[in-house]
């Protein structure tokens, strides 16, 4: 699940640095796929279940909010302790 979390964080960075006024369709499609995968990975998570990027999605803030929900709901990658 950490790869999915990293993908969500990547989209958050895109949202924060976007230069155009409205979100592009490719970013929306990627974000929708991330939300769908998160819903499959955590089917009992009520917060992720509420995340929605149904059309029309026009604003970067909408995409960013959905990605933040995913990133904050998925556990970070666990790092094995080195002795």
C-alpha positions in Angstrom: 0.0 0.0 0.0 3.0 2.3 0.4 3.3 2.6 -3.4 -0.3 3.9 -3.6 0.4 6.4 -0.8 3.5 7.6 -2.7 1.5 8.0 -5.8 -1.1 10.1 -3.9 1.7 12.2 -2.5 3.1 12.7 -6.0 -0.3 14.0 -7.2 -0.4 16.4 -4.2 2.9 17.8 -5.3 1.5 18.3 -8.9 -1.5 20.1 -7.4 0.7 22.4 -5.4 2.9 23.4 -8.3 0.3 23.5 -11.1 0.6 26.6 -13.2 -2.7 26.4 -15.1 -6.0 27.5 -13.7 -8.0 24.3 -14.1 -6.9 20.7 -13.5 -6.1 18.7 -16.6 -8.0 15.5 -17.6 -4.9 13.2 -17.3 -4.3 14.2 -13.7 -8.0 13.7 -12.9 -7.9 10.2 -14.4 -4.8 9.3 -12.4 -6.3 10.6 -9.2 -9.6 8.8 -9.8 -7.6 5.5 -10.3 -5.7 6.2 -7.1 -9.0 6.7 -5.2 -10.5 3.6 -6.7 -7.5 1.5 -5.7 -7.5 2.9 -2.2 -11.1 2.0 -1.8 -10.3 -1.6 -2.8 -7.3 -1.7 -0.5 -9.2 -0.4 2.5 -12.8 -1.3 1.9 -13.9 -0.6 5.5 -12.4 2.8 5.7 -15.2 5.3 5.9 -13.1 8.3 5.1 -11.7 6.8 1.9 -15.3 5.6 1.0 -16.3 9.3 1.1 -13.5 10.4 -1.2 -15.1 11.3 -4.5 -13.7 12.6 -7.8 -16.8 12.2 -9.9 -17.1 14.6 -12.9 -17.1 17.4 -13.2 -13.8 18.0 -11.4 -12.3 21.4 -12.3 -10.2 22.6 -9.4 -6.8 21.5 -8.2 -8.0 21.8 -4.6 -10.6 19.0 -5.2 -7.9 16.7 -6.5 -5.5 17.6 -3.8 -8.1 17.0 -1.0 -8.9 13.6 -2.4 -5.2 12.7 -2.6 -4.6 13.9 1.0 -7.4 11.7 2.2 -5.8 8.7 0.5 -2.3 9.6 1.7 -3.4 10.1 5.2 -5.5 7.0 5.3 -2.9 4.6 4.0 -0.2 3.5 6.4 3.3 4.8 5.6 5.8 2.2 4.5 7.2 0.4 7.5 11.0 0.5 7.7 12.6 -2.6 9.1 14.8 -2.0 12.1 18.5 -2.5 11.5 20.4 -4.0 14.5 
